[in-house]
Amino acid sequence: MHSSSQNRARNRLAALLCACAFGLLAAGCHNNNQDSGFGVAWTTLTLADDAGPFTSYLVTVDAVVLVGKLDGAVTTIGVPETVDFTKLQNLSELWATASLPIDTFTSAIITLDYTNAQISVMVNGAPVKAKIVDPSGATPTTVAVSVNFDSSNELTLLPTFATSNALRLALALDLAASNKVDLTTNPPTVTVKPFMSISTTASDNKLIRVRGPLINSSVTGGTYTVVVRPFFDEVNSLGTMTLFNDANTVYTLGGITYVGNSGLDQLSQTSAGSTETAAYTTFEPTPTPAAGVTAGIFHPVYVVAGGTLEDFFTQGLEGDVIARSGNVLTVRGATLFANLAQVIQYENLDSQVTIGPATQVTADGVAGLGPLNFNSISVGQHIVARGLFSSSAAGVTLLDSTGAASTDTGSVRIQSTEVFGSLISSASGSLALNLQAIENWPASVYNFAGNGVSAAQDPTAANYLVNTGALTLPAAAAGDPLWIDGFTGPFGLAPPDFIAQAVNAEPTVPASLVVAWTGTGTAAPFATLTSSGLTIDLANAAFGSGQLRIGAENIDIKTLSATPTIVPAVAQPASNGLPLFSPVFSVGPGATSVATAASIQSFNGFAAYVTQLTTTFATPTPATQFVARGFYSRSSNTFTASSIDVVL
């Protein structure tokens, strides 16, 4: 290693250790005479499976309490936060950098409040607000979920001379395991019984969003630091976090895109305290000078900051453009967030966003889309718009993002969008798709009029034209399903209809396997159960349904040649050998109230998990649901699971 690299590494580690100590009830980086007595839990929250039929799942997460061997119950997070779990399908959120006493923590109690929940499900291609009940049929309020760590991988913080001891605490809610959806009622009924898992390592490689106002930055050190304010919070401070710039980090500031150090330099010139930032990061576990003590580094892949992210003069609206007439966008499944008023509202009716030549348009995480303007927004695009909010007499949410008002910058962020369909044909740099869904909405809800150079060239679902550029396409034959991430072509300029950033075939797309048993369930859910894998018993009399969900694709497992073999994923260490991703396997009941909370047991090892399942079913205790998350190979009929939840 060259001396300049050594200095850079030394600076990065020093910044990391000080960042861990900042604002904690500990001595800090400059105390070398006594143990700090504290460590840090970088607490992240995500969705264990996929959104499934849900278009919104807004609930309040009240608190997290960890139970230590020495200190007993310790409130780790006590600030209620509103969370839309459907937005956590493809990312994790850094919830807090929690200060904890030195201890070994064996379990957690997570409290959720459904009093003001906004839960909607898709019915005939549109969101419909659901009636929410608990298993007794009553309206749920506060719910507690108790989860035990793997006994061989508990959250253990060791004494150090500073609060440099930091571990990741990964929490995940399983929507399929937590809810039963009845679409035969009007409105649909959702029965809630939350099911969560916990681990000191994540079971996936999702990006982690770190949101909050800027504190300071160091161009020479390659870092910037923020107050952690997760989700929609505009008031509270849940710790601080230092992030480490990379040469390829994409920054979007003031409508301009920068890469690497130039972006950090621009960020350093903005106002601390008032500049809001959102970094989408990877996590790198790192050793520290103290033996047996680890920490970690968050590397932003891309950063959005400033008024296009959020401000107090405008309101935000996120959703999917299903039609455009002139300069008016029709947006389905939108979430309205008014920062100053602290209002988060899901829109079951289609919203309307008005744009114009003064609208500032940017693309999240992409530096090479070229000059963007209001005509870069076309039908099919997922957007986050900011503007002035009003409501029509019919209750339709209206957002003026034209930028005409003096207090309204008027902006739209276009975000990576997923289209799904079957391959018709491909050639160098392009392919044609039989389009079935965009962002999980069926293709039939999209009106592509105006997207084409002429009406004759407007996109059609039956022959959706994709520019794949220099991408290497996966091996696929006509009729094979494809999942394509990217951006819709500019309005009025199709074809191409879509500009691909990635093209994926079935084996490389995250999948969920969801099984439900009828009645009280079954104590014999598996045809085989060994330390190397398991299979679902499709002949069991209580078997109700089994669905493979891969994005918008749904496969009834009874239509397969045989029941899939479910095998555990292998833990993945970081390049330095420290744990990075580990599978998480859980079993237990959900919870219906604080008074009746029962423990869910999480495991990182599959053999120990199988032993627990065997013991559980021998009692006998019936299983009612099974949810696995991972990847499915049709050629081998194998599902490789990074997480499994069995609900009792």
C-alpha positions as a printed NumPy array, in Angstrom:
array([[  0.   ,   0.   ,   0.   ],
       [  1.357,   3.431,  -0.944],
       [  1.757,   6.005,   1.824],
       [ -1.038,   8.196,   0.383],
       [ -3.386,   5.216,   0.526],
       [ -2.303,   4.491,   4.072],
       [ -3.066,   8.062,   5.1  ],
       [ -6.454,   7.915,   3.398],
       [ -7.326,   4.653,   5.164],
       [ -6.143,   6.102,   8.491],
       [ -8.292,   9.218,   7.989],
       [-11.333,   7.141,   7.093],
       [-10.983,   4.94 ,  10.18 ],
       [-10.486,   7.937,  12.452],
       [-13.594,   9.591,  11.041],
       [-15.541,   6.374,  11.489],
       [-14.598,   5.944,  15.126],
       [-15.368,   9.555,  15.985],
       [-18.663,   9.333,  14.143],
       [-19.661,   6.388,  16.298],
       [-18.951,   8.362,  19.443],
       [-20.6  ,  11.618,  18.366],
       [-23.498,  12.594,  20.629],
       [-23.433,   9.441,  22.749],
       [-23.345,   9.217,  26.527],
       [-19.784,   8.097,  26.376],
       [-16.341,   9.598,  26.724],
       [-15.717,   9.764,  22.963],
       [-12.704,   9.335,  20.776],
       [-10.374,  11.314,  23.007],
       [-10.876,   9.265,  26.186],
       [ -8.062,   6.73 ,  26.395],
       [ -8.136,   6.108,  30.145],
       [-11.356,   4.228,  30.721],
       [-13.925,   2.113,  28.927],
       [-16.712,   4.115,  27.402],
       [-19.283,   1.664,  28.724],
       [-21.307,   1.985,  25.514],
       [-21.495,   0.673,  21.991],
       [-23.657,   1.398,  18.967],
       [-26.391,  -0.572,  17.236],
       [-26.888,   0.573,  13.641],
       [-30.537,  -0.414,  13.466],
       [-31.993,  -1.005,  10.007],
       [-35.545,  -1.886,   9.027],
       [-36.711,  -3.566,   5.836],
       [-39.293,  -5.856,   4.285],
       [-38.436,  -9.542,   4.533],
       [-40.424, -10.545,   1.453],
       [-42.14 ,  -8.44 ,  -1.217],
       [-45.154,  -6.151,  -1.175],
       [-47.388,  -8.835,  -2.696],
       [-50.985,  -7.547,  -3.013],
       [-50.305,  -4.46 ,  -0.885],
       [-50.076,  -1.032,  -2.506],
       [-49.54 ,   0.706,   0.854],
       [-48.765,  -0.496,   4.373],
       [-48.388,   2.658,   6.461],
       [-48.142,   1.918,  10.183],
       [-46.426,   3.567,  13.149],
       [-43.448,   1.752,  14.638],
       [-43.394,   2.943,  18.244],
       [-40.286,   1.496,  19.826],
       [-37.605,  -1.175,  19.998],
       [-36.604,  -2.614,  23.366],
       [-33.573,  -4.923,  23.598],
       [-33.22 ,  -7.389,  26.451],
       [-29.685,  -7.8  ,  27.809],
       [-28.235, -10.466,  30.091],
       [-26.9  ,  -7.809,  32.489],
       [-29.128,  -4.778,  32.043],
       [-32.452,  -6.389,  31.229],
       [-34.82 ,  -4.34 ,  29.074],
       [-33.153,  -1.334,  27.398],
       [-35.158,   1.03 ,  25.196],
       [-33.067,   1.206,  22.056],
       [-35.441,   3.372,  19.994],
       [-38.31 ,   5.218,  21.653],
       [-39.319,   7.681,  18.928],
       [-42.442,   6.63 ,  16.986],
       [-41.949,   6.672,  13.209],
       [-44.47 ,   6.309,  10.385],
       [-43.289,   3.623,   7.972],
       [-44.668,   2.483,   4.622],
       [-43.308,  -1.044,   4.441],
       [-44.166,  -1.389,   0.748],
       [-41.41 ,   1.188,   0.108],
       [-38.883,  -1.114,   1.832],
       [-39.17 ,  -3.925,  -0.715],
       [-35.892,  -3.072,  -2.451],
       [-34.018,  -1.203,   0.264],
       [-33.403,  -0.994,   4.001],
       [-33.721,   2.17 ,   6.069],
       [-31.202,   3.202,   8.706],
       [-33.646,   3.703,  11.574],
       [-31.214,   4.855,  14.268],
       [-27.635,   4.762,  15.503],
       [-28.635,   3.66 ,  18.981],
       [-26.322,   3.958,  21.993],
       [-26.378,   0.769,  24.082],
       [-24.656,  -0.28 ,  27.316],
       [-21.983,  -2.951,  27.06 ],
       [-23.943,  -6.191,  27.264],
       [-25.073,  -9.272,  25.377],
       [-28.599,  -8.758,  24.099],
       [-30.678, -11.894,  23.574],
       [-34.004, -10.619,  22.266],
       [-35.988,  -7.612,  21.112],
       [-39.538,  -6.363,  21.519],
       [-40.809,  -4.231,  18.628],
       [-44.029,  -2.279,  19.167],
       [-46.223,  -1.265,  16.232],
       [-49.355,   0.901,  16.333],
       [-52.148,   0.252,  13.825],
       [-54.467,   2.966,  15.177],
       [-53.972,   5.253,  12.177],
       [-52.723,   2.642,   9.725],
       [-53.242,   3.203,   5.991],
       [-53.336,  -0.212,   4.321],
       [-54.48 ,  -0.647,   0.729],
       [-54.446,  -3.636,  -1.611],
       [-54.646,  -3.952,  -5.39 ],
       [-58.053,  -4.837,  -6.823],
       [-58.414,  -4.979, -10.617],
       [-55.294,  -2.889, -11.104],
       [-56.232,  -0.11 ,  -8.651],
       [-55.521,   0.514,  -4.951],
       [-58.422,  -0.01 ,  -2.547],
       [-58.358,   0.926,   1.136],
       [-58.727,  -2.193,   3.286],
       [-60.602,  -2.84 ,   6.502],
       [-58.03 ,  -3.765,   9.169],
       [-58.803,  -6.308,  11.904],
       [-56.855,  -8.504,  14.308],
       [-57.414, -12.297,  14.487],
       [-60.353, -11.782,  16.886],
       [-62.059,  -9.462,  14.413],
       [-61.431,  -6.339,  16.494],
       [-59.769,  -3.177,  15.251],
       [-56.069,  -3.455,  16.137],
       [-54.231,  -0.748,  18.041],
       [-50.85 ,  -1.382,  19.679],
       [-49.114,  -4.64 ,  18.808],
       [-45.902,  -6.076,  20.252],
       [-43.631,  -8.587,  18.532],
       [-41.016, -10.415,  20.599],
       [-38.074, -11.89 ,  18.668],
       [-35.077, -13.87 ,  19.965],
       [-31.628, -13.706,  18.405],
       [-29.863, -16.843,  17.274],
       [-28.306, -18.035,  20.546],
       [-24.919, -18.405,  18.827],
       [-25.094, -14.95 ,  17.204],
       [-26.488, -12.576,  19.802],
       [-25.883,  -8.818,  19.804],
       [-22.724,  -8.581,  21.927],
       [-21.033,  -5.246,  22.58 ],
       [-17.568,  -5.442,  24.138],
       [-15.732,  -2.903,  26.341],
       [-13.556,  -0.464,  24.385],
       [-11.696,   2.784,  25.082],
       [-14.205,   4.678,  22.939],
       [-17.626,   4.029,  21.507],
       [-16.039,   2.544,  18.4  ],
       [-17.857,  -0.726,  19.023],
       [-20.687,  -0.702,  16.491],
       [-22.769,  -3.581,  15.158],
       [-25.584,  -3.751,  12.669],
       [-28.982,  -4.73 ,  14.027],
       [-31.154,  -5.85 ,  11.095],
       [-34.923,  -6.016,  11.612],
       [-37.352,  -7.217,   8.947],
       [-41.15 ,  -7.371,   8.761],
       [-42.636, -10.198,   6.697],
       [-45.836,  -8.891,   5.084],
       [-47.069, -12.259,   3.809],
       [-46.466, -13.918,   7.194],
       [-47.998, -10.956,   9.062],
       [-51.267, -10.594,   7.169],
       [-54.157, -12.496,   5.66 ],
       [-55.935, -10.721,   2.807],
       [-59.573, -11.449,   1.974],
       [-60.522,  -9.936,  -1.383],
       [-64.056, -11.398,  -1.298],
       [-65.276,  -8.731,   1.123],
       [-66.095,  -5.128,   0.221],
       [-63.861,  -3.42 ,   1.136],
       [-61.103,  -6.06 ,   1.27 ],
       [-60.249,  -7.266,   4.767],
       [-56.682,  -7.492,   6.071],
       [-56.162,  -9.506,   9.262],
       [-52.931,  -8.436,  10.948],
       [-50.666, -10.506,  13.169],
       [-47.154,  -9.061,  12.686],
       [-44.211, -11.396,  12.195],
       [-40.614, -10.107,  12.315],
       [-37.069, -11.46 ,  12.258],
       [-33.863, -10.113,  13.78 ],
       [-30.142, -10.619,  13.185],
       [-26.759,  -8.944,  13.586],
       [-26.245,  -9.36 ,   9.825],
       [-28.65 ,  -8.7  ,   6.978],
       [-30.032, -11.581,   4.921],
       [-29.78 ,  -9.55 ,   1.705],
       [-27.63 ,  -7.012,  -0.122],
       [-30.207,  -4.23 ,  -0.386],
       [-28.995,  -0.657,  -0.395],
       [-29.456,   1.143,   2.925],
       [-31.016,   4.603,   2.84 ],
       [-29.476,   7.07 ,   5.303],
       [-31.591,  10.218,   5.526],
       [-31.056,  13.427,   7.463],
       [-29.769,  17.017,   7.515],
       [-26.106,  17.709,   6.849],
       [-23.877,  18.378,   9.887],
       [-20.5  ,  18.797,   8.217],
       [-18.278,  17.39 ,   5.49 ],
       [-14.596,  16.737,   4.84 ],
       [-13.496,  16.81 ,   1.224],
       [ -9.953,  15.761,   2.166],
       [-11.248,  12.91 ,   4.338],
       [-13.832,  11.883,   1.76 ],
       [-16.706,  11.983,   4.253],
       [-19.817,  13.84 ,   5.283],
       [-21.909,  13.513,   8.435],
       [-25.659,  13.775,   8.962],
       [-28.199,  13.69 ,  11.744],
       [-30.181,  10.483,  11.255],
       [-33.868,  11.245,  10.583],
       [-35.401,   8.144,   9.03 ],
       [-38.52 ,   7.656,   6.935],
       [-40.668,  10.845,   6.935],
       [-39.354,  12.348,  10.199],
       [-38.651,  16.102,  10.107],
       [-38.029,  16.758,  13.803],
       [-36.275,  14.032,  15.743],
       [-32.612,  13.078,  15.828],
       [-31.872,   9.359,  16.054],
       [-28.094,   9.595,  16.214],
       [-25.502,  10.701,  13.693],
       [-23.812,   8.938,  10.807],
       [-20.644,   9.583,   8.814],
       [-20.723,   8.388,   5.201],
       [-17.688,   7.633,   3.052],
       [-17.562,   8.926,  -0.504],
       [-16.467,   6.652,  -3.35 ],
       [-15.043,   7.632,  -6.728],
       [-18.27 ,   6.514,  -8.421],
       [-20.78 ,   7.975,  -5.958],
       [-23.433,   9.901,  -7.908],
       [-24.635,  13.145,  -6.299],
       [-27.732,  15.082,  -7.375],
       [-27.699,  18.617,  -5.975],
       [-29.633,  21.646,  -7.17 ],
       [-30.741,  19.853, -10.305],
       [-27.169,  19.016, -11.332],
       [-25.482,  15.62 , -11.237],
       [-21.905,  15.144, -10.023],
       [-19.742,  12.057,  -9.589],
       [-17.241,  11.251,  -6.82 ],
       [-15.187,  14.016,  -5.22 ],
       [-16.815,  16.756,  -7.292],
       [-20.164,  15.849,  -5.734],
       [-18.776,  15.839,  -2.213],
       [-17.145,  19.197,  -2.904],
       [-20.493,  20.658,  -3.986],
       [-22.229,  19.169,  -0.95 ],
       [-19.599,  20.712,   1.343],
       [-20.589,  24.159,   0.039],
       [-24.24 ,  23.792,   1.086],
       [-25.659,  24.92 ,   4.422],
       [-25.254,  22.586,   7.38 ],
       [-28.458,  21.991,   9.31 ],
       [-30.797,  23.022,   6.507],
       [-29.552,  20.801,   3.657],
       [-31.509,  17.544,   3.622],
       [-29.725,  14.48 ,   2.27 ],
       [-30.646,  10.915,   1.413],
       [-27.81 ,   8.494,   0.693],
       [-28.411,   5.038,  -0.748],
       [-25.507,   3.065,   0.617],
       [-23.727,  -0.236,   0.857],
       [-22.387,  -1.454,   4.199],
       [-18.828,  -2.659,   4.781],
       [-18.048,  -4.291,   8.168],
       [-14.583,  -3.304,   9.378],
       [-12.171,  -4.355,  12.124],
       [-11.097,  -1.856,  14.79 ],
       [ -7.878,  -1.539,  16.841],
       [ -9.592,  -3.346,  19.722],
       [ -9.367,  -7.124,  19.559],
       [-12.693,  -8.777,  18.791],
       [-14.45 ,  -5.437,  18.226],
       [-15.866,  -4.532,  14.821],
       [-17.496,  -1.487,  13.277],
       [-18.399,  -0.612,   9.703],
       [-18.508,   1.917,   6.885],
       [-21.506,   3.125,   4.877],
       [-20.569,   3.882,   1.236],
       [-23.097,   5.958,  -0.747],
       [-23.873,   4.571,  -4.2  ],
       [-25.864,   7.726,  -4.859],
       [-26.946,  10.788,  -2.903],
       [-29.884,  13.159,  -3.38 ],
       [-29.741,  16.449,  -1.483],
       [-31.409,  19.831,  -1.324],
       [-34.798,  21.064,  -2.494],
       [-35.507,  18.286,  -4.999],
       [-35.342,  15.841,  -2.079],
       [-37.559,  17.877,   0.251],
       [-38.144,  21.373,   1.606],
       [-40.679,  23.288,   3.678],
       [-42.126,  25.315,   0.791],
       [-43.457,  22.424,  -1.26 ],
       [-45.162,  19.098,  -0.76 ],
       [-43.99 ,  15.799,  -2.209],
       [-45.831,  13.092,  -4.089],
       [-44.425,   9.693,  -5.105],
       [-46.127,   7.317,  -7.501],
       [-46.379,   5.913, -11.026],
       [-47.374,   7.889, -14.133],
       [-50.187,   5.943, -15.839],
       [-51.167,   8.672, -18.333],
       [-50.089,  12.091, -19.6  ],
       [-52.323,  14.661, -21.27 ],
       [-50.362,  17.713, -22.331],
       [-48.496,  18.757, -19.211],
       [-50.741,  16.934, -16.73 ],
       [-49.558,  13.602, -15.326],
       [-51.993,  11.055, -13.892],
       [-50.251,   9.275, -11.033],
       [-51.457,   6.005,  -9.491],
       [-50.68 ,   4.682,  -6.015],
       [-49.253,   7.988,  -4.828],
       [-48.048,   8.891,  -1.358],
       [-48.42 ,  12.554,  -0.405],
       [-45.977,  13.925,   2.156],
       [-46.156,  17.447,   3.503],
       [-42.913,  17.972,   5.399],
       [-43.859,  21.024,   7.46 ],
       [-47.253,  19.635,   8.481],
       [-45.794,  16.142,   9.115],
       [-48.612,  14.624,   7.023],
       [-48.171,  11.311,   5.2  ],
       [-51.201,  10.259,   3.194],
       [-51.715,   7.421,   0.74 ],
       [-53.895,   8.298,  -2.261],
       [-56.308,   5.582,  -3.323],
       [-57.642,   7.896,  -6.046],
       [-55.36 ,   8.744,  -8.961],
       [-53.514,  12.033,  -8.403],
       [-52.616,  14.73 , -10.924],
       [-49.266,  16.511, -11.249],
       [-48.896,  19.54 , -13.504],
       [-45.438,  20.165, -14.967],
       [-43.97 ,  22.729, -17.347],
       [-40.777,  24.074, -18.927],
       [-39.608,  25.474, -15.553],
       [-39.955,  22.112, -13.774],
       [-36.573,  20.914, -12.575],
       [-36.125,  17.263, -13.618],
       [-33.406,  14.955, -12.284],
       [-32.724,  11.208, -12.319],
       [-31.799,   9.403,  -9.109],
       [-28.489,   7.565,  -9.155],
       [-27.734,   8.005, -12.858],
       [-25.163,  10.363, -14.351],
       [-25.505,   9.58 , -18.053],
       [-29.115,  10.143, -19.079],
       [-28.223,  13.451, -20.703],
       [-30.028,  16.797, -20.375],
       [-33.408,  16.293, -18.712],
       [-36.514,  18.475, -18.944],
       [-40.264,  18.228, -18.357],
       [-40.631,  16.075, -21.482],
       [-38.286,  13.48 , -19.965],
       [-41.312,  12.355, -17.904],
       [-43.493,   9.905, -19.806],
       [-46.112,   7.251, -19.163],
       [-44.782,   4.331, -17.129],
       [-42.204,   6.316, -15.151],
       [-41.955,   6.129, -11.349],
       [-41.549,   9.661, -10.005],
       [-41.182,  11.788,  -6.902],
       [-42.593,  15.26 ,  -7.559],
       [-42.496,  18.401,  -5.409],
       [-44.845,  21.34 ,  -5.766],
       [-47.864,  23.144,  -4.353],
       [-50.664,  20.901,  -3.095],
       [-54.392,  21.363,  -3.493],
       [-57.419,  19.099,  -3.676],
       [-60.292,  18.996,  -6.155],
       [-63.95 ,  18.938,  -5.174],
       [-63.908,  15.189,  -5.871],
       [-61.022,  14.683,  -3.446],
       [-58.343,  14.227,  -6.103],
       [-54.883,  15.342,  -4.993],
       [-53.428,  18.014,  -7.279],
       [-49.776,  19.038,  -7.308],
       [-48.51 ,  22.074,  -9.192],
       [-44.876,  21.337, -10.051],
       [-44.57 ,  23.961, -12.788],
       [-42.19 ,  26.157, -10.794],
       [-44.287,  29.231, -11.57 ],
       [-44.794,  30.345,  -7.951],
       [-41.999,  32.246,  -6.201],
       [-41.886,  29.763,  -3.309],
       [-42.175,  26.69 ,  -5.527],
       [-39.097,  25.314,  -7.22 ],
       [-41.264,  22.712,  -8.962],
       [-39.271,  19.502,  -9.372],
       [-39.62 ,  15.889, -10.447],
       [-37.149,  13.121,  -9.692],
       [-37.443,  10.192, -12.073],
       [-36.456,   6.922, -10.431],
       [-35.479,   3.498, -11.679],
       [-38.598,   1.68 , -12.833],
       [-39.128,  -2.061, -13.377],
       [-41.015,  -3.451, -16.351],
       [-41.935,  -7.113, -16.592],
       [-42.96 ,  -9.231, -19.543],
       [-42.03 , -12.062, -21.864],
       [-39.403, -11.778, -24.581],
       [-40.656, -11.502, -28.148],
       [-37.314, -11.011, -29.894],
       [-33.912,  -9.383, -29.377],
       [-31.21 ,  -7.826, -31.511],
       [-27.999,  -5.929, -30.87 ],
       [-28.89 ,  -3.086, -28.523],
       [-32.619,  -3.729, -28.378],
       [-35.411,  -6.15 , -27.575],
       [-39.179,  -6.376, -27.89 ],
       [-41.258,  -7.34 , -24.874],
       [-44.794,  -8.583, -24.413],
       [-45.34 ,  -6.187, -21.508],
       [-47.325,  -7.49 , -18.557],
       [-46.621,  -5.045, -15.722],
       [-44.822,  -1.838, -14.806],
       [-43.951,  -1.387, -11.127],
       [-46.343,  -4.244, -10.304],
       [-49.343,  -2.471, -11.893],
       [-50.824,  -4.448, -14.822],
       [-49.931,  -3.031, -18.24 ],
       [-53.63 ,  -2.544, -18.982],
       [-53.86 ,   0.448, -16.597],
       [-51.319,   2.484, -18.598],
       [-52.469,   4.831, -21.368],
       [-49.417,   5.346, -23.57 ],
       [-51.036,   7.988, -25.783],
       [-48.537,  10.768, -26.501],
       [-45.41 ,   8.789, -25.676],
       [-44.703,   8.142, -29.368],
       [-43.394,  10.422, -32.087],
       [-46.834,   9.912, -33.638],
       [-50.003,   8.157, -32.551],
       [-48.981,   5.22 , -34.733],
       [-45.745,   4.944, -32.759],
       [-47.215,   5.138, -29.266],
       [-45.998,   2.165, -27.189],
       [-48.172,  -0.929, -27.046],
       [-48.033,  -3.63 , -24.394],
       [-48.039,  -6.319, -27.071],
       [-44.805,  -4.996, -28.588],
       [-42.969,  -2.853, -26.029],
       [-39.624,  -1.714, -27.473],
       [-36.599,  -1.529, -25.161],
       [-33.216,   0.065, -25.86 ],
       [-30.659,  -2.201, -24.179],
       [-27.566,  -0.311, -25.413],
       [-24.326,  -2.109, -24.605],
       [-25.848,  -4.325, -21.896],
       [-25.047,  -8.028, -21.982],
       [-28.409,  -9.762, -22.145],
       [-29.132, -12.96 , -20.22 ],
       [-29.728, -16.146, -22.172],
       [-33.432, -16.116, -22.986],
       [-35.662, -17.587, -25.653],
       [-38.868, -16.127, -27.042],
       [-41.556, -16.422, -24.383],
       [-39.149, -16.349, -21.435],
       [-39.934, -13.802, -18.699],
       [-37.64 , -10.788, -18.276],
       [-37.406,  -8.086, -15.623],
       [-35.935,  -4.822, -16.904],
       [-34.878,  -1.86 , -14.77 ],
       [-34.437,   1.597, -16.255],
       [-36.34 ,   4.678, -17.408],
       [-39.124,   5.293, -19.892],
       [-38.158,   7.102, -23.098],
       [-38.884,  10.851, -23.321],
       [-42.476,  11.903, -23.906],
       [-43.292,  12.24 , -27.597],
       [-40.083,  10.551, -28.78 ],
       [-40.797,   6.8  , -28.609],
       [-39.518,   4.437, -29.867],
       [-37.637,   3.256, -27.936],
       [-40.328,   2.958, -25.286],
       [-37.887,   2.173, -22.483],
       [-34.159,   2.686, -21.813],
       [-32.754,  -0.286, -19.908],
       [-30.173,  -0.035, -17.152],
       [-30.332,  -3.782, -16.346],
       [-32.006,  -6.83 , -17.896],
       [-32.584,  -9.849, -15.645],
       [-33.838, -13.37 , -16.224],
       [-35.867, -15.394, -13.737],
       [-33.005, -17.035, -11.757],
       [-31.435, -13.659, -10.86 ],
       [-34.596, -11.841,  -9.707],
       [-35.496, -11.91 ,  -5.979],
       [-38.423, -14.249,  -5.387],
       [-40.82 , -15.153,  -2.589],
       [-42.426, -18.532,  -1.941],
       [-45.635, -18.155,   0.09 ],
       [-47.578, -21.165,   1.405],
       [-50.747, -21.129,   3.533],
       [-52.548, -23.964,   5.284],
       [-56.265, -23.928,   6.003],
       [-58.062, -24.143,   9.339],
       [-55.753, -24.375,  12.327],
       [-52.824, -25.413,  10.115],
       [-50.763, -28.587,  10.125],
       [-48.004, -30.111,  12.237],
       [-46.724, -31.973,   9.155],
       [-46.192, -29.234,   6.566],
       [-43.121, -30.725,   4.887],
       [-42.673, -33.792,   2.734],
       [-38.948, -33.719,   3.564],
       [-37.049, -31.805,   6.248],
       [-33.294, -32.286,   6.585],
       [-30.277, -30.164,   7.45 ],
       [-29.703, -29.631,   3.724],
       [-33.2  , -28.562,   2.678],
       [-36.931, -29.148,   2.719],
       [-39.963, -29.588,   0.475],
       [-43.606, -28.613,   0.979],
       [-46.089, -31.498,   1.206],
       [-48.595, -30.636,  -1.507],
       [-50.69 , -33.699,  -0.614],
       [-51.326, -32.509,   2.953],
       [-55.077, -32.207,   3.493],
       [-54.653, -28.772,   5.073],
       [-52.634, -27.361,   2.146],
       [-54.426, -24.232,   1.011],
       [-52.228, -22.415,  -1.485],
       [-48.645, -22.044,  -2.626],
       [-47.408, -19.174,  -4.772],
       [-44.019, -18.335,  -6.218],
       [-43.888, -14.557,  -6.586],
       [-41.126, -13.081,  -8.738],
       [-41.884,  -9.409,  -9.13 ],
       [-45.191,  -9.25 , -11.005],
       [-44.957, -12.939, -11.982],
       [-47.061, -15.419,  -9.978],
       [-46.645, -19.182, -10.271],
       [-48.943, -21.688,  -8.549],
       [-46.488, -24.296,  -7.241],
       [-49.044, -27.026,  -7.961],
       [-48.569, -26.29 , -11.68 ],
       [-44.861, -27.181, -11.467],
       [-43.609, -30.649, -12.32 ],
       [-42.872, -31.241,  -8.625],
       [-42.795, -29.365,  -5.352],
       [-39.691, -27.103,  -5.334],
       [-36.689, -28.101,  -3.239],
       [-35.952, -25.299,  -0.772],
       [-32.302, -25.029,   0.245],
       [-30.58 , -22.511,   2.524],
       [-28.44 , -19.734,   1.071],
       [-24.783, -19.641,   2.106],
       [-23.554, -16.844,   4.354],
       [-21.381, -14.291,   2.539],
       [-18.436, -12.636,   4.275],
       [-16.997,  -9.266,   3.265],
       [-13.606,  -9.172,   1.54 ],
       [-11.968,  -8.825,   4.972],
       [-13.676, -11.999,   6.209],
       [-16.133, -10.282,   8.571],
       [-19.8  , -11.307,   8.362],
       [-21.71 ,  -9.354,   5.727],
       [-24.844, -11.293,   4.707],
       [-26.193, -14.28 ,   6.631],
       [-29.458, -16.136,   6.058],
       [-32.125, -15.68 ,   8.727],
       [-34.596, -18.481,   9.482],
       [-37.432, -17.82 ,  11.946],
       [-40.283, -19.712,  13.556],
       [-42.97 , -18.693,  16.019],
       [-46.31 , -16.969,  16.412],
       [-46.959, -13.374,  15.552],
       [-48.412, -11.081,  18.202],
       [-51.819,  -9.488,  18.627],
       [-51.341,  -7.239,  21.67 ],
       [-48.687,  -6.19 ,  24.173],
       [-50.172,  -8.467,  26.813],
       [-50.048, -11.572,  24.632],
       [-46.679, -11.097,  22.964],
       [-44.995, -14.434,  22.263],
       [-41.447, -14.97 ,  21.071],
       [-40.312, -15.673,  17.55 ],
       [-36.977, -17.507,  17.373],
       [-34.487, -16.466,  14.685],
       [-31.584, -18.633,  13.489],
       [-28.62 , -17.991,  11.206],
       [-27.796, -21.688,  10.858],
       [-30.168, -23.976,   8.962],
       [-29.299, -27.156,  10.891],
       [-30.256, -25.542,  14.222],
       [-33.41 , -24.213,  12.587],
       [-34.402, -27.692,  11.39 ],
       [-33.833, -29.05 ,  14.908],
       [-36.182, -26.381,  16.282],
       [-38.83 , -27.107,  13.636],
       [-38.673, -30.835,  14.371],
       [-39.155, -30.146,  18.076],
       [-41.993, -27.701,  17.403],
       [-43.956, -30.049,  15.16 ],
       [-43.436, -32.977,  17.54 ],
       [-45.276, -31.086,  20.313],
       [-47.409, -30.923,  18.082],
       [-47.742, -27.247,  17.153],
       [-49.303, -26.564,  13.741],
       [-47.869, -24.238,  11.113],
       [-50.285, -21.847,   9.405],
       [-47.993, -20.038,   6.943],
       [-44.575, -20.415,   5.329],
       [-42.7  , -17.604,   3.569],
       [-39.256, -17.917,   1.969],
       [-37.279, -15.159,   0.244],
       [-34.451, -15.852,  -2.175],
       [-33.999, -16.96 ,  -5.781],
       [-35.77 , -19.598,  -7.859],
       [-34.195, -21.745, -10.582],
       [-36.811, -23.252, -12.866],
       [-34.268, -25.536, -14.536],
       [-33.458, -27.307, -11.268],
       [-36.778, -26.499,  -9.543],
       [-34.754, -25.226,  -6.588],
       [-35.519, -22.273,  -4.351],
       [-32.416, -20.91 ,  -2.568],
       [-33.68 , -19.14 ,   0.544],
       [-31.888, -16.29 ,   2.297],
       [-34.785, -16.086,   4.744],
       [-37.564, -18.425,   5.856],
       [-40.439, -17.599,   8.22 ],
       [-42.726, -20.313,   9.605],
       [-45.8  , -18.93 ,  11.371],
       [-47.324, -21.057,  14.12 ]])
